[in-house]
Amino acid sequence: MKKLILTVLALLSMVAVALAENAPAAAAATTAASDYKTWIPLVAGFGLAISAGLGALSQAKGLSTALDGIARNPAASGKIVTPMIIGLAMIESLVIYSLVISLMLVLKLG
């Protein structure tokens, strides 16, 4: 159930970003062009908040699993720590990519 909720939230955030990008084309025909500009920072903020929250949860899960493995077999700690650090760095890079995309969307307004 938890995975389903996280998947739905991730999909909703992607749809919101896609709608914010495509809003100028649809909004030009129906409303003023400045109408979509109010939504882009909001959507970028929500996307960043969701990615940071899910990134923190996945880092916590990875760290917890690695520490459980080290606790069960302390001799394997050298083999566990390096992939754990690499995995944590990859998860954090996804959050940084989300920050870059959010900044690109927001700074595109100016």
Backbone as a chain_set.jsonl record, in Angstrom:
{"seq": "MKKLILTVLALLSMVAVALAENAPAAAAATTAASDYKTWIPLVAGFGLAISAGLGALSQAKGLSTALDGIARNPAASGKIVTPMIIGLAMIESLVIYSLVISLMLVLKLG", "coords": {"N": [[0.813, -1.183, 0.0], [1.973, 1.191, 0.76], [3.885, 1.57, -1.219], [2.235, 1.927, -3.409], [0.956, 4.356, -2.816], [3.164, 6.098, -2.798], [3.961, 5.818, -5.451], [1.742, 6.86, -6.801], [1.814, 9.519, -5.868], [4.27, 10.326, -6.958], [3.708, 10.11, -9.702], [1.632, 12.001, -9.917], [3.029, 14.347, -9.327], [4.749, 14.451, -11.532], [2.894, 14.763, -13.582], [1.833, 17.23, -12.872], [4.04, 18.915, -13.284], [4.37, 18.536, -16.021], [1.944, 19.58, -16.962], [2.277, 22.207, -16.159], [4.342, 22.978, -17.845], [3.118, 22.718, -20.343], [1.07, 24.443, -20.11], [1.227, 27.134, -21.165], [0.573, 26.92, -23.93], [-2.057, 25.951, -23.924], [-3.271, 27.848, -22.328], [-3.067, 30.196, -23.732], [-5.086, 30.287, -25.573], [-7.392, 30.423, -24.053], [-7.167, 31.911, -21.615], [-5.448, 34.707, -20.042], [-1.941, 35.257, -20.738], [-0.336, 35.517, -18.525], [-1.439, 33.983, -16.59], [-0.585, 31.303, -16.213], [1.914, 31.694, -15.191], [1.754, 32.079, -12.494], [1.42, 29.58, -11.474], [3.681, 28.036, -11.967], [5.932, 28.465, -10.088], [4.718, 27.384, -7.792], [4.15, 24.709, -8.51], [6.751, 23.874, -9.043], [7.848, 24.112, -6.499], [6.302, 22.224, -5.05], [7.038, 19.906, -6.458], [9.77, 19.798, -5.864], [9.645, 19.538, -3.083], [8.353, 17.06, -2.819], [10.189, 15.367, -4.123], [12.445, 15.722, -2.486], [11.485, 14.776, -0.032], [10.831, 12.078, -0.629], [13.335, 11.25, -1.457], [14.752, 11.479, 0.949], [13.412, 9.532, 2.459], [14.086, 7.226, 0.992], [16.863, 7.227, 1.26], [17.07, 6.865, 4.004], [15.989, 4.307, 4.242], [17.856, 2.802, 2.742], [20.21, 3.251, 4.222], [19.463, 2.173, 6.666], [19.088, -0.532, 5.97], [21.682, -1.202, 5.162], [23.083, -0.857, 7.568], [21.837, -2.805, 9.108], [22.768, -5.072, 7.776], [25.498, -4.839, 8.325], [25.416, -5.113, 11.076], [24.615, -7.748, 11.338], [26.688, -9.121, 10.139], [29.602, -8.238, 10.899], [32.123, -8.495, 9.729], [31.798, -8.083, 7.054], [31.618, -5.391, 6.667], [33.311, -3.675, 5.252], [32.76, -4.335, 2.614], [30.177, -3.527, 2.398], [29.921, -0.816, 2.992], [31.027, 0.84, 0.929], [29.362, 0.421, -1.488], [27.023, 1.37, -0.285], [27.533, 4.102, 0.216], [27.864, 4.982, -2.422], [25.295, 4.438, -3.419], [23.74, 6.169, -1.795], [24.744, 8.609, -2.688], [23.847, 8.573, -5.337], [21.067, 8.631, -4.99], [20.833, 11.136, -3.784], [21.691, 12.684, -5.892], [19.523, 12.57, -7.622], [17.672, 14.15, -6.271], [19.001, 16.574, -6.411], [18.932, 16.977, -9.179], [16.204, 17.411, -9.441], [16.016, 19.83, -8.067], [17.512, 21.466, -9.808], [15.925, 21.39, -12.131], [13.579, 22.55, -11.132], [14.536, 25.115, -10.503], [15.214, 25.939, -13.091], [12.674, 26.08, -14.248], [11.453, 28.085, -12.67], [13.181, 30.287, -12.923], [12.948, 30.761, -15.583], [10.802, 32.343, -15.874], [11.508, 35.003, -15.491]], "CA": [[0.0, 0.0, 0.0], [2.861, 2.339, 0.851], [4.49, 1.757, -2.535], [1.197, 2.443, -4.289], [0.768, 5.771, -2.497], [4.343, 6.814, -3.267], [3.928, 5.816, -6.908], [0.706, 7.805, -7.218], [2.323, 10.867, -5.612], [5.305, 10.617, -7.952], [3.046, 10.331, -10.987], [0.921, 13.277, -9.856], [4.001, 15.448, -9.421], [5.215, 14.521, -12.915], [1.802, 15.314, -14.382], [1.734, 18.648, -12.557], [5.131, 19.603, -13.975], [4.067, 18.5, -17.456], [0.871, 20.53, -17.206], [2.823, 23.554, -16.019], [5.117, 23.253, -19.051], [2.219, 22.819, -21.483], [0.019, 25.419, -19.821], [1.204, 28.31, -22.025], [-0.119, 26.659, -25.189], [-3.493, 25.845, -23.673], [-3.76, 29.069, -21.686], [-3.079, 31.297, -24.686], [-6.371, 30.306, -26.262], [-8.54, 30.638, -23.175], [-6.966, 32.933, -20.589], [-4.292, 35.577, -20.23], [-0.667, 34.539, -20.736], [0.291, 35.592, -17.202], [-2.151, 33.099, -15.677], [0.21, 30.112, -15.908], [3.133, 32.072, -14.482], [1.533, 31.978, -11.053], [1.416, 28.17, -11.082], [4.985, 27.391, -12.139], [6.687, 28.354, -8.83], [4.01, 26.489, -6.881], [4.374, 23.338, -8.969], [8.174, 23.587, -8.842], [8.04, 23.916, -5.058], [5.738, 20.93, -4.672], [7.879, 18.859, -7.037], [11.004, 19.727, -5.088], [9.319, 19.007, -1.754], [8.069, 15.629, -2.945], [11.424, 14.633, -4.428], [13.316, 15.748, -1.304], [10.905, 13.884, 0.97], [11.0, 10.684, -1.045], [14.767, 10.976, -1.426], [15.131, 11.255, 2.347], [12.888, 8.223, 2.862], [14.854, 6.148, 0.366], [18.179, 7.212, 1.884], [16.913, 6.26, 5.33], [15.798, 2.866, 4.052], [19.131, 2.228, 2.316], [21.14, 3.288, 5.35], [18.979, 1.206, 7.654], [19.37, -1.876, 5.475], [23.13, -1.414, 5.209], [23.49, -1.022, 8.964], [21.369, -4.129, 9.52], [23.706, -6.041, 7.222], [26.75, -4.749, 9.074], [25.171, -5.64, 12.418], [24.538, -9.21, 11.259], [27.986, -9.659, 9.747], [30.556, -7.125, 10.989], [33.288, -8.721, 8.873], [31.474, -7.629, 5.701], [31.346, -3.953, 6.666], [34.08, -3.048, 4.18], [32.092, -4.587, 1.341], [28.845, -2.926, 2.419], [29.977, 0.645, 3.13], [31.283, 1.513, -0.351], [28.13, 0.507, -2.293], [26.028, 2.19, 0.406], [27.861, 5.504, -0.041], [27.567, 5.238, -3.831], [23.829, 4.482, -3.54], [23.246, 7.404, -1.185], [25.104, 9.711, -3.584], [22.951, 8.533, -6.504], [19.751, 9.102, -4.554], [20.934, 12.577, -3.576], [21.799, 13.341, -7.2], [18.174, 12.717, -8.167], [17.069, 15.318, -5.619], [19.668, 17.753, -6.968], [18.357, 17.163, -10.514], [14.894, 18.015, -9.243], [16.27, 21.227, -7.73], [17.941, 22.161, -11.022], [14.759, 21.536, -13.011], [12.695, 23.534, -10.512], [15.142, 26.434, -10.712], [15.086, 26.288, -14.506], [11.289, 26.485, -14.491], [11.143, 29.335, -11.998], [13.987, 31.378, -13.478], [12.495, 30.983, -16.958], [9.758, 33.355, -15.82], [12.07, 36.36, -15.492]], "C": [[0.865, 1.258, 0.0], [3.494, 2.635, -0.505], [3.479, 2.344, -3.517], [0.993, 3.932, -4.06], [1.946, 6.59, -3.003], [4.379, 6.888, -4.788], [2.903, 6.818, -7.426], [1.172, 9.241, -6.997], [3.396, 11.261, -6.623], [4.689, 10.905, -9.315], [2.297, 11.653, -11.009], [1.879, 14.455, -9.952], [4.526, 15.584, -10.843], [4.136, 15.12, -13.823], [1.672, 16.811, -14.135], [2.824, 19.444, -13.257], [4.864, 19.636, -15.473], [2.953, 19.484, -17.801], [1.364, 21.965, -17.086], [3.645, 23.935, -17.245], [4.201, 23.475, -20.244], [1.131, 23.855, -21.279], [0.057, 26.632, -20.73], [0.442, 28.093, -23.329], [-1.63, 26.61, -24.989], [-4.049, 27.153, -23.127], [-3.85, 30.219, -22.672], [-4.437, 31.409, -25.365], [-7.51, 30.71, -25.333], [-8.357, 31.778, -22.185], [-5.739, 33.769, -20.914], [-3.005, 34.778, -20.104], [-0.026, 34.553, -19.364], [-0.362, 34.647, -16.199], [-1.31, 31.885, -15.291], [1.455, 30.455, -15.11], [2.968, 32.017, -12.981], [1.617, 30.534, -10.569], [2.787, 27.532, -11.128], [5.792, 27.357, -10.841], [6.038, 27.409, -7.82], [4.263, 25.027, -7.244], [5.839, 22.943, -8.772], [8.466, 23.34, -7.368], [7.494, 22.584, -4.586], [6.578, 19.778, -5.22], [9.17, 18.684, -6.265], [10.748, 19.144, -3.705], [9.065, 17.502, -1.809], [9.352, 14.851, -3.217], [12.377, 14.622, -3.235], [12.792, 14.805, -0.224], [11.097, 12.424, 0.621], [12.471, 10.293, -1.102], [15.249, 10.703, -0.015], [14.63, 9.897, 2.844], [13.712, 7.085, 2.259], [16.275, 6.084, 0.921], [18.115, 6.568, 3.265], [16.757, 4.749, 5.222], [17.107, 2.188, 3.643], [20.146, 2.18, 3.442], [20.748, 2.274, 6.413], [19.297, -0.224, 7.237], [20.867, -2.189, 5.526], [23.606, -1.627, 6.644], [22.991, -2.348, 9.541], [22.315, -5.215, 9.022], [25.036, -6.033, 7.958], [26.579, -5.334, 10.476], [25.125, -7.167, 12.408], [25.886, -9.836, 10.933], [29.015, -8.524, 9.756], [31.783, -7.286, 10.088], [33.051, -8.203, 7.45], [31.272, -6.125, 5.615], [32.115, -3.224, 5.569], [33.423, -3.204, 2.819], [30.726, -3.92, 1.264], [28.92, -1.407, 2.36], [30.152, 1.342, 1.783], [30.044, 1.538, -1.251], [27.045, 1.354, -1.624], [26.281, 3.669, 0.129], [27.55, 5.871, -1.49], [26.058, 5.33, -4.047], [23.241, 5.746, -2.95], [23.56, 8.607, -2.07], [24.201, 9.745, -4.812], [21.551, 9.014, -6.151], [19.77, 10.614, -4.385], [21.053, 13.311, -4.908], [20.431, 13.501, -7.857], [17.46, 13.919, -7.559], [17.7, 16.6, -6.167], [19.167, 18.024, -8.391], [16.98, 17.812, -10.419], [15.03, 19.494, -8.888], [16.657, 22.021, -8.965], [16.76, 22.397, -11.953], [13.786, 22.565, -12.443], [13.234, 24.944, -10.697], [15.041, 26.87, -12.175], [13.668, 26.755, -14.829], [10.997, 27.852, -13.904], [11.908, 30.503, -12.625], [13.655, 31.676, -14.927], [11.437, 32.098, -16.992], [10.311, 34.769, -16.004], [12.596, 36.756, -16.783]], "O": [[0.549, 2.251, -0.656], [3.627, 3.794, -0.899], [3.834, 3.167, -4.361], [0.87, 4.692, -5.021], [1.752, 7.662, -3.577], [4.781, 7.905, -5.353], [3.171, 7.543, -8.384], [0.948, 10.096, -7.854], [3.426, 12.4, -7.089], [5.102, 11.838, -10.003], [2.322, 12.358, -12.018], [1.565, 15.457, -10.595], [4.731, 16.699, -11.32], [4.444, 15.896, -14.727], [1.43, 17.579, -15.066], [2.563, 20.532, -13.769], [5.104, 20.653, -16.124], [3.018, 20.152, -18.833], [0.919, 22.841, -17.828], [3.646, 25.099, -17.646], [4.48, 24.337, -21.078], [0.347, 24.114, -22.191], [-1.012, 27.147, -21.059], [-0.264, 28.993, -23.785], [-2.388, 27.16, -25.787], [-5.182, 27.522, -23.437], [-4.642, 31.137, -22.465], [-4.883, 32.509, -25.693], [-8.498, 31.286, -25.789], [-9.295, 32.537, -21.94], [-5.079, 33.561, -21.932], [-2.976, 33.741, -19.44], [0.77, 33.664, -19.063], [0.115, 34.524, -15.071], [-1.331, 31.481, -14.128], [2.0, 29.593, -14.42], [3.961, 31.917, -12.26], [1.857, 30.289, -9.387], [3.041, 26.574, -10.398], [6.31, 26.293, -10.503], [6.734, 26.714, -7.079], [4.557, 24.207, -6.373], [6.135, 21.814, -8.381], [9.249, 22.453, -7.03], [8.145, 21.885, -3.808], [6.803, 18.787, -4.526], [9.617, 17.56, -6.034], [11.543, 18.346, -3.209], [9.516, 16.76, -0.936], [9.583, 13.801, -2.619], [13.049, 13.619, -2.994], [13.574, 14.111, 0.426], [11.48, 11.621, 1.471], [12.823, 9.145, -0.828], [16.059, 9.803, 0.205], [15.34, 9.195, 3.564], [14.001, 6.098, 2.935], [16.836, 4.996, 1.042], [19.009, 5.811, 3.645], [17.327, 4.001, 6.016], [17.43, 1.112, 4.148], [20.86, 1.19, 3.602], [21.603, 1.6, 6.987], [19.728, -1.033, 8.059], [21.268, -3.295, 5.885], [24.445, -2.491, 6.897], [23.665, -2.946, 10.38], [22.627, -6.159, 9.746], [25.633, -7.084, 8.19], [27.489, -5.975, 11.0], [25.552, -7.806, 13.369], [26.196, -10.937, 11.386], [29.267, -7.915, 8.717], [32.414, -6.292, 9.727], [34.006, -7.918, 6.727], [30.801, -5.628, 4.592], [31.612, -2.248, 5.012], [33.516, -2.317, 1.97], [30.176, -3.764, 0.174], [28.066, -0.774, 1.738], [29.484, 2.343, 1.524], [29.699, 2.61, -1.746], [26.239, 1.983, -2.31], [25.344, 4.412, -0.162], [27.028, 6.953, -1.756], [25.59, 6.202, -4.779], [22.338, 6.341, -3.538], [22.744, 9.521, -2.191], [23.828, 10.821, -5.279], [20.921, 9.727, -6.932], [18.833, 11.299, -4.794], [20.57, 14.436, -5.041], [20.206, 14.474, -8.577], [16.727, 14.625, -8.252], [17.007, 17.599, -6.364], [18.996, 19.183, -8.77], [16.637, 18.669, -11.234], [14.247, 20.319, -9.358], [16.178, 23.139, -9.153], [16.612, 23.488, -12.504], [13.229, 23.368, -13.192], [12.479, 25.865, -11.01], [14.808, 28.045, -12.457], [13.478, 27.706, -15.588], [10.367, 28.688, -14.552], [11.347, 31.579, -12.831], [14.034, 32.724, -15.449], [11.216, 32.717, -18.033], [9.658, 35.626, -16.6], [13.098, 37.871, -16.929]]}, "num_chains": 1, "name": "protein.A"}
